[in-house]
Amino acid sequence: MMIRIITCLILINFVFYQDLESQQTIKVEGATGVGVIAGTISESDARREALNDAKVEALRKAGVTEHLSSYEMLFRSETDRDYSEFFSADVHAELQGAVQHYEIVNEQRKVDPHSNLFTVEVTIDATVILYSARPDPAFNVSVEGIKGVYESGETLTFSVYSSMDSYLNIFNITDTETLLMYPNPWEEQIMIPAREKVEFPFGYVDYYLEKSGREPEVNRLIFVFAKKPVQFLNYRGEYQFTTQEELFSWVYSLTPDIRRVDYQVFTIR
């Protein structure tokens, strides 16, 4: 874990909230995608490509036919770990739906009869959310104070701003793990008052930065603001570890009109 929360002796008890919007969902069966193993593309890379193609096919089967190129771009940015594009407000303004959950029902390694290249074919059953709402143009957020580079052992501080009363969840993604950073057992989920800067951390904690190896380590912070007190609950372990799939599925479960997402990246050296 790269961001370690150091506490004083006082702990704060708090209540988890969850108030997800009701939305139309469609069950899709048998959506298939294919990835090619060639050159520097490994079998795991091809599997990811096949899975993302299957997700696009699931959206198509659910009736989401516009802006499919935007979905393909999002899935590609997920593979390339360029989450600035993944959470781009401009791209998300176009989206009509999202794959919230999926299950891989078949996976095969084949040989393409035309190119003689090995391929990975993945078939999924999926739950697709269809959005009727669009992003609220009056709902704007920002994060300030995060540097591009930190030395191991420094502490992280920043401020957040929202144009509307909102509630915040912060996730930390590294190359090896994904975790819910805030709220945590020492910092309750407070309301971010409209048009006021709120400093983090607050209370009796520090966000202590450390890296596990010798090489510089990239950390990506995902700030999810919502107009209602929703909170990510699907986590495991003492430090709220989760997965990127679970994180993205949860974000997509919030309708575009009630959420805003900000992306920050920094390196620990």
Secondary structure, DSSP 4 states (H G I P E B T S, - for coil): --EEEEE-S----------PPP-EEEEEEEEEEEEEE-TT--HHHHHHHHHHHHHHHHHHHTT--TTHHHHHHHHHHHHHT-HHHHT-HHHHTT--EEEEEEEEEEEEEEE-TTT--EEEEEEEEEEEEE------TT--EEEE---SEE-TT-EE-EEEEESS-EEEEEEEE-SS-EEEEESBTTB---EE-TT--EEES-SSEEEEE--SSSS-EEEEEEEEEESS-------BTTTTEE-HHHHHHHHHHS-TTTEEEEEEEEEE-
